[in-house]
Amino acid sequence: MTGVWVFEDGIVRRADSEAPGRSSGGAPPGKALVHVPSGEVVTSYEILERRLRELGWERYLNDPCLLQFHQRSTVHLISVPRDFARLKLVHMYDVVVKTRNVFEVRDA
């Protein structure tokens, strides 16, 4: 993920993520994040957070632009935009990579 990143108060965030007029290169239409064991499509952060909590992930600090989750047993950090409508393919794959065999990106 390219751009300018800022580390501030223990939080990493993209400094230019709110820049107007930038193309965000969002997820192609028809892609969905799916919880594999249940087959449930993640349609909100409530669903994502519930499924991550089941795996031992916890909310990490408060950031005005991001929701972040971490596991105490690892150094992994999942960061997604606070507005679910801004969830892009790169965020979906971040969840997939850090929760092997639990989530997948599928065609809707």
matplotlib code that plots the C-alpha trace (Angstrom):
import matplotlib.pyplot as plt

x = [0.0, 1.7, 1.3, 2.5, 2.2, 2.4, 3.2, 1.7, 0.8, 1.4, -0.9, 0.0, -2.3, -2.1, -1.7, -3.1, -6.0, -8.5, -7.1, -9.9, -9.9, -7.7, -8.7, -9.1, -8.9, -11.6, -12.7, -14.2, -18.0, -19.1, -16.3, -17.2, -15.3, -16.7, -16.3, -15.4, -16.5, -20.0, -20.3, -21.4, -20.8, -19.3, -21.7, -20.8, -18.1, -20.4, -20.1, -16.4, -15.6, -17.7, -15.9, -12.5, -13.3, -14.1, -10.5, -9.0, -8.7, -9.3, -10.1, -6.9, -6.9, -9.2, -8.3, -10.6, -10.1, -9.5, -10.7, -7.8, -7.7, -4.8, -4.0, -2.0, -0.2, 1.1, 2.5, -0.3, -2.5, -5.6, -6.6, -9.7, -11.4, -13.9, -16.6, -17.6, -18.4, -14.7, -13.6, -11.5, -10.1, -6.7, -8.4, -10.2, -7.0, -5.3, -8.0, -7.6, -3.8, -3.8, -6.6, -5.5, -8.2, -10.9, -11.8, -11.8, -12.5, -15.1, -17.1, -20.5]
y = [0.0, 3.1, 6.6, 8.6, 6.8, 8.4, 6.7, 8.7, 7.7, 4.0, 4.1, 3.8, 5.5, 6.7, 10.5, 11.0, 8.6, 11.5, 13.5, 14.7, 13.8, 10.8, 7.5, 5.0, 2.0, 0.2, -3.4, -4.5, -4.8, -8.3, -9.1, -10.1, -11.0, -14.4, -16.2, -19.7, -21.9, -20.4, -19.2, -15.8, -12.8, -9.9, -7.0, -4.9, -4.2, -5.8, -9.1, -8.8, -7.8, -10.7, -13.2, -11.7, -11.8, -15.5, -15.9, -13.9, -10.6, -7.4, -3.8, -1.8, 1.9, 4.5, 6.2, 8.6, 7.1, 3.4, 0.4, -1.7, -5.2, -7.1, -10.5, -10.5, -13.6, -12.0, -8.8, -8.7, -5.7, -5.5, -2.0, -1.2, 2.2, 3.3, 3.7, 0.2, 1.7, 2.5, -1.2, -2.0, -5.2, -4.5, -4.4, -7.7, -9.4, -8.0, -9.8, -13.0, -13.1, -12.5, -15.1, -18.0, -20.4, -18.4, -15.7, -15.6, -13.0, -14.5, -13.3, -12.3]
z = [0.0, -1.2, 0.2, 3.1, 6.4, 9.9, 13.2, 16.0, 19.6, 18.7, 15.7, 12.1, 9.6, 6.1, 6.1, 2.6, 2.9, 3.0, 0.2, -2.1, -5.7, -5.3, -6.9, -4.1, -6.4, -4.6, -4.6, -7.9, -7.8, -7.0, -4.5, -0.9, 2.2, 3.4, 6.8, 5.5, 8.4, 8.5, 4.8, 6.2, 3.9, 5.9, 5.3, 8.3, 10.8, 13.5, 11.7, 11.1, 14.7, 16.1, 13.9, 14.7, 18.4, 18.1, 16.9, 19.7, 18.0, 20.0, 19.2, 19.3, 20.3, 18.9, 15.6, 13.9, 10.4, 11.1, 13.0, 14.1, 15.6, 17.1, 18.7, 21.9, 20.7, 17.5, 16.0, 13.4, 13.1, 10.9, 9.9, 8.0, 7.3, 9.9, 7.2, 5.9, 2.5, 2.0, 2.6, -0.4, -1.8, -0.2, 3.2, 2.5, 1.6, 4.8, 6.8, 4.7, 5.0, 8.8, 9.5, 7.3, 6.3, 8.1, 5.6, 1.8, -0.9, -3.3, -6.2, -4.9]

ax = plt.figure().add_subplot(projection="3d")
ax.plot(x, y, z, "-o")
ax.set_aspect("equal")
plt.show()
